[in-house]
Amino acid sequence: MSDSQISAPRPVSVVTVAAILGCFGLFLLVAYYGYAQKHTPAAHSVAPEKLPEDLAWKATHASKAAVLAELRANEQKRAVAYGWLDQKAGVVQLPLVRAMELVVQEHSARK
């Protein structure tokens, strides 16, 4: 093989380099405004008094435990209580055990 067969590399135009750098800059700009501006810090890394009201319960372990305990107590009350959800539409709330009994009775009556 001789050196005469190897061709010299073509020069890259300034316009091509500028276009590539412009596209990269545009990508960085979109990534910055799309992610960094909307990214909120984790609730545990911010002082509780600086958190918005809807995230304040996440501030400490004790506040999380209190909210969870209250939620579980409310769910337990609703799981064993009768009540109206929408009286005009005739929608009631039944204890789960009673609702399952009614479904079994209805299903066995169809057979």
N, C-alpha and C positions, 0 to 999 in steps of 0.2 A: 504494500500500500504506500502510496506516495502522499506527500503533504499537499499536493495540488488538488486532491479530491475534497479536502475539508474546506468548507466555505466559511467565510468570516461571518460572525454574528451580526444580525441587523441591529441598528441602534433603536432604542425605545424612544418614542416621541414624548415630549413634555406634556402634551395633551393627555396621553394615556396615563402617565404617572399622576397628573392632577385629577383625572377622573377616578382613579382607584383610591387616592387619598380622600377625595370628596365623598365617595360612597362609604368609606370607612368612617369618616367624620359624621355623616348622616346616621349611620348605624349607631354610633356611640350616643348621639343626641337623642335618638328615639329610645334607646335603652335607658338612658338617664331619666328622661321624662316619663317613660312608661313604668319604670320600676322604682327608682329612687325617690321620686316625689310622692308616690302613693304608699310607700312602705312605712307602716306605723311600727313603732318599737313595741316589743313585748310588754305586756302589762306588769310583769314582775320586775322589769328593769327600770321602771319609772316610779317616782314617789307617788303614793296613793292620792295625795291631795291634788296632783297635777293630771290625774286621769279623768277622762270624760265619765259622766255619771253611769253610762251603760257598761263601762269596763272596770269600775271601781271595785266590784266584788272579786275580781281576779288578782288584786294587789297582794294579798297575803294568804298564807295557807289557812289561817283561822277564818278569814272572810269566805274563802272557797268552801270550807267545811260547814260554815253556818248556812250558806245559801243552799248547799247540797242537802243538809239535814232538813231545812224548811221545805225544799222541793219534794223530798221523799215523804215527809209527813203529809203534805197536801195530796200526793198521789195515793198514799195509803187510805186517807179519808175518802177520796173519790172512788177507790176500788171496792169499798164495802158499803157505799151509800146509794140510796134511791134518790132520784130527783128529776126535775124537768130540765132538759137542755133547750128545747124549743116547744113551748106548750101549744102554740098555734099550729105548728106542723105535726104535733103528736109525737115528738121525739123525747124519749126518756133515757135516764141513766140508770143502769142496773148494776148490781154487784156482778163481778165476773163469773162467779160460780153459778149464780142464778141464771145468767144469760146462757151459759153453756148447757144447763139443764133444759131450758126452753128450746134451744136449737136441737138437742137430741130428741126431745119429745116431738117437735115439729117434723124432724126427719123420719122418725120411726112411724109417725102417723101417715106419711106419704106411701110407705111400702105396703 
